[in-house]
Amino acid sequence: MYQESFGSAIKRGYFNMPVAIRWIITINLVVFLLGIFSGTLYGYMLYLFAFEPDPGTAFTQPWRFITYMFLHGSTFHFLFNMLWLWWMGRAVEDTLGPRNFMTLFIGAGVGGVLINLLVLNLFGMSLNPVIGASGGVLGILVCFAMLYPTAPIMLLFLPPIEARYVVAGLIALDVLLIGAADNVARLVHLGGALSGFVLLKMYYRGYNYDAWIGAVANMFKKSKKPGKSSNLRSVSDAEILEETDQTELDRILEKISKKGYEGLTDEEKKILFELSKKR
């Protein structure tokens, strides 16, 4: 009987990750390892890329709104964010597609530090630099709870708890600990959760909030007929499903709500992925 080597299993698992999550985790892992093996280099990266909640710095160095999400201060900080992203993000990306998933993640992260910037400066609170993917991750967790509110979540030493209650509990914990001397940017967490909620609501109301991605991509595409312009653009994530597809999708989503994403068979996961690409 063929036994897969450890290295092959790791490689297969890595390339079986949803594409957006794979890129997010890979970039975070590379930056984290740089921090472990080169403290001086990592310190310089913090100086250049951490988010500074000072309006003068934030808006003259706008890259910090995104780059702060790929820096982490400790092993626990890094693992906590990446594991939550992996556990709950897979179903979100399989349902909405990598393009929308990435927009939700980045949008929640940017929204988190914007709210942090506003509140800290409005109330004259301490302006500490911000690092970590927690704002984006909380946004994705909120999206998961909105898509699969009754999906069971297994937590250590606890019985299965519905996703909506787990995520609500995490948000409530951040609210209760605002101002605590634990060096955690609770406002970024709450801002990311709120941004994720708003962005997913906008998505389901048909607002094309990710059109800028297509616009940027089209800038790098060569026209098939030089000299002629077109008002047409490529369509992705279109919400057009045949009736039979919709019935199958409803069945799979119902199963996820009862047994969780891991309760699906490999065939059902494949069908869910294929249907999500038609949306």
C-alpha positions in Angstrom: 0.0 0.0 0.0 1.4 3.4 -1.0 2.2 5.7 1.9 2.6 9.4 1.2 5.7 11.0 2.6 5.4 13.8 5.1 6.8 16.3 2.6 4.4 15.2 -0.1 1.5 15.5 2.3 2.5 19.1 3.3 2.9 20.1 -0.4 -0.5 18.6 -1.3 -2.2 20.3 1.6 -0.6 23.6 0.7 -1.7 23.6 -2.9 -5.1 22.4 -2.0 -5.7 25.6 0.0 -8.1 28.1 -1.6 -5.9 30.5 -3.6 -6.5 33.7 -1.7 -6.0 32.1 1.7 -2.9 30.4 0.4 -1.4 33.8 -0.7 -2.3 35.5 2.6 -0.8 32.8 4.7 2.3 32.5 2.6 3.1 36.2 2.7 2.5 36.3 6.4 4.7 33.2 7.0 7.6 34.6 4.9 7.5 37.9 6.8 7.2 36.1 10.1 10.2 33.9 9.4 12.2 37.0 8.4 11.4 38.4 11.8 12.7 35.2 13.5 15.9 35.0 11.6 16.7 38.7 11.2 15.5 40.9 14.0 17.2 44.0 12.5 15.5 43.5 9.2 12.2 43.0 10.9 12.6 46.1 13.0 13.2 48.1 9.8 10.1 46.5 8.3 8.0 47.6 11.3 9.4 51.1 10.9 8.3 51.2 7.3 5.2 49.2 7.1 3.3 49.2 10.5 0.2 51.3 10.6 0.7 54.6 12.5 -2.6 56.0 13.7 -1.4 59.6 13.1 -3.3 61.3 10.3 -0.2 63.0 9.0 1.7 59.7 8.6 -1.3 57.5 7.6 -2.4 59.6 4.7 1.1 60.5 3.4 2.2 56.9 3.6 -1.1 55.1 2.5 0.6 51.7 1.9 0.5 51.2 5.7 -3.2 50.7 5.5 -2.5 47.3 3.9 1.1 46.3 4.8 0.4 46.3 8.6 -1.8 43.2 8.1 1.3 41.1 7.1 3.3 41.9 10.3 2.9 40.0 13.6 4.5 40.6 17.0 4.6 37.1 18.4 4.2 33.4 17.5 0.8 33.2 19.2 -0.4 36.4 17.4 0.6 34.9 14.0 -0.8 31.4 14.7 -4.1 32.6 16.1 -4.8 34.8 13.1 -3.7 32.3 10.5 -5.6 29.4 12.1 -8.9 31.3 12.3 -8.4 32.4 8.7 -7.9 28.8 7.7 -10.7 27.3 9.7 -13.5 29.7 8.8 -12.1 31.4 5.7 -12.2 28.3 3.5 -15.9 28.1 3.3 -16.2 31.8 2.7 -13.7 31.7 -0.2 -15.3 28.6 -1.7 -18.7 30.4 -1.6 -17.7 33.9 -2.8 -14.6 33.2 -4.9 -11.0 34.3 -4.3 -11.5 37.8 -5.8 -14.4 38.7 -3.4 -12.7 37.0 -0.5 -9.6 39.1 -0.9 -11.6 42.2 -1.2 -13.4 41.4 2.0 -10.2 40.6 3.8 -8.3 43.7 2.7 -11.5 45.9 3.1 -12.0 44.7 6.6 -8.4 45.3 7.5 -8.4 48.8 6.0 -11.8 49.6 7.7 -10.4 48.4 11.0 -7.5 50.8 11.1 -9.6 53.7 9.7 -12.0 53.3 12.7 -9.0 53.0 15.0 -7.5 56.1 13.6 -10.8 58.1 13.9 -11.6 57.0 17.5 -8.1 57.4 18.9 -7.6 60.9 17.5 -11.2 62.0 18.3 -10.8 61.1 22.0 -7.1 61.9 22.3 -6.1 58.4 23.2 -2.6 56.8 22.9 -1.5 56.5 19.3 0.4 53.2 19.3 1.5 51.5 16.0 -0.7 48.7 14.8 0.3 45.3 13.3 -1.4 42.1 12.6 -4.1 40.6 10.4 -6.7 40.5 13.1 -8.9 43.2 11.6 -9.2 41.4 8.3 -9.6 38.0 10.0 -12.5 39.3 12.2 -14.1 40.6 9.1 -13.9 37.1 7.5 -15.3 35.5 10.7 -18.3 37.8 10.6 -18.8 36.9 6.9 -18.7 33.2 7.8 -21.3 33.7 10.6 -23.5 35.6 8.2 -23.2 32.9 5.5 -23.4 29.9 7.9 -25.0 31.2 11.1 -25.8 27.7 12.6 -22.7 25.9 11.5 -21.2 24.1 14.5 -17.8 25.3 15.8 -15.8 23.0 17.9 -13.8 24.8 20.6 -11.4 23.2 23.2 -13.3 21.5 26.1 -16.6 22.9 24.9 -19.6 21.3 23.1 -20.3 22.4 19.5 -21.4 26.1 19.4 -23.1 27.7 16.4 -20.9 30.1 14.4 -23.0 33.2 15.1 -22.6 32.7 18.8 -18.8 32.1 18.6 -18.3 35.2 16.5 -20.6 37.3 18.7 -18.6 36.1 21.7 -15.3 37.2 20.2 -16.7 40.6 19.4 -18.2 41.0 22.9 -14.9 40.1 24.4 -13.2 42.9 22.4 -15.8 45.4 23.5 -15.3 44.4 27.2 -11.6 44.7 26.9 -11.4 48.1 25.2 -8.8 50.1 27.1 -7.2 47.1 28.8 -3.5 47.3 29.2 -2.8 44.2 27.0 -1.4 46.0 24.0 -4.2 44.6 21.7 -5.8 46.9 19.2 -9.4 46.1 20.1 -10.7 49.0 18.0 -9.1 47.5 14.9 -10.8 44.1 15.7 -14.2 45.8 16.1 -13.7 48.0 13.0 -12.7 45.0 10.9 -15.8 43.1 12.1 -18.1 46.0 11.2 -16.4 46.5 7.8 -16.8 42.8 7.0 -20.5 43.0 7.9 -21.0 46.1 5.7 -19.0 44.7 2.7 -20.9 41.4 2.6 -24.2 43.3 2.9 -23.2 45.4 -0.1 -22.2 42.3 -2.0 -25.6 40.7 -1.6 -27.3 44.0 -2.6 -25.4 43.9 -5.9 -22.9 46.6 -5.2 -19.8 46.0 -7.3 -17.3 47.0 -4.6 -14.5 45.0 -6.2 -14.8 46.6 -9.6 -11.5 48.4 -9.0 -9.7 45.1 -9.1 -11.0 44.4 -12.6 -10.1 47.9 -13.7 -6.5 47.5 -12.5 -6.3 44.1 -14.2 -7.6 45.4 -17.5 -4.9 48.1 -17.5 -2.4 45.2 -18.1 -4.4 43.4 -20.8 -3.6 44.1 -24.4 -6.6 44.9 -26.6 -7.3 42.3 -29.3 -8.1 45.0 -31.8 -5.7 48.0 -31.3 -7.3 51.4 -32.0 -10.8 50.3 -31.0 -12.3 50.8 -27.6 -15.0 48.8 -25.9 -17.3 49.6 -23.1 -17.5 45.9 -22.2 -15.6 44.5 -19.3 -15.1 40.9 -18.1 -17.7 39.6 -15.7 -16.8 37.6 -12.7 -18.8 36.4 -9.7 -22.0 36.9 -11.7 -25.0 35.9 -9.7 -26.6 33.7 -12.4 -27.5 30.2 -11.5 -29.7 27.7 -13.3 -32.6 26.4 -11.3 -31.0 22.9 -10.9 -27.8 24.5 -9.7 -29.6 26.6 -7.2 -31.4 23.6 -5.8 -28.1 21.8 -5.4 -26.5 24.8 -3.8 -29.3 25.1 -1.3 -29.0 21.5 -0.4 -25.2 21.8 0.2 -25.6 25.0 2.3 -28.3 23.4 4.4 -25.9 20.5 5.1 -23.1 23.0 6.0 -25.5 24.7 8.5 -26.2 21.3 10.2 -22.8 19.5 10.0 -20.3 22.3 9.2 -18.0 22.6 6.1 -16.0 19.5 7.2 -19.2 17.4 7.0 -19.3 17.7 3.2 -18.0 14.9 1.0 -15.1 15.7 -1.4 -17.7 15.6 -4.3 -19.9 18.2 -2.5 -17.0 20.4 -1.9 -16.1 20.3 -5.5 -19.7 21.1 -6.5 -19.8 24.0 -4.1 -16.5 25.4 -5.5 -17.8 25.0 -9.1 -21.1 26.7 -8.3 -19.3 29.5 -6.5 -17.4 30.3 -9.7 -20.7 30.9 -11.5 -21.8 33.5 -9.0 
